[in-house]
Amino acid sequence: INRLREISGTDKVEWPMSERRTIRQILVAAEKVGQQRLEMEKQKAEAVRLKKLENIAQQQEQLWARIPSLIEQKKASTYDEALTILKDLRDLAVHQQHMTEFQDKLAAIRGQYPTSQGLNRRLKEAMLV
């Protein structure tokens, strides 16, 4: 440290007693900064979520139309892709307060594929039904 002081050309700095902070003050300030950072991160995450929901809302009809074609392929990967779309559509329905419409459309899809055990199991695991 002494060498750094020599290089920088400064002598030992003494803090006046009026400017010194206690450990408690430092901890309180650190907690406040941490809370502010968390709040900013939450706001950013919410903005990203709303942007995603806007994009989903624009493609909503295409996404609903795509689900049956994915299910008809009867592959685990396409079931998973259909579930991802359904989760996004559910989130949009919650945001727009259109859960009844979502549930009706989902019931119609399930009605088309009543014997698909893989699909029904995934829907239950994803808590969509």
Secondary structure, DSSP 4 states (H G I P E B T S, - for coil): -HHHHHHHT-------TTT---HHHHHHHHHHHHHHHHHHHHHHHHHHHHHHHHHHHHTHHHHHHHHHHHHHT--HHHHHHHHHHHHHHHHHHHHHT-HHHHHHHHHHHHHH-TT-HHHHHHHHHTT--
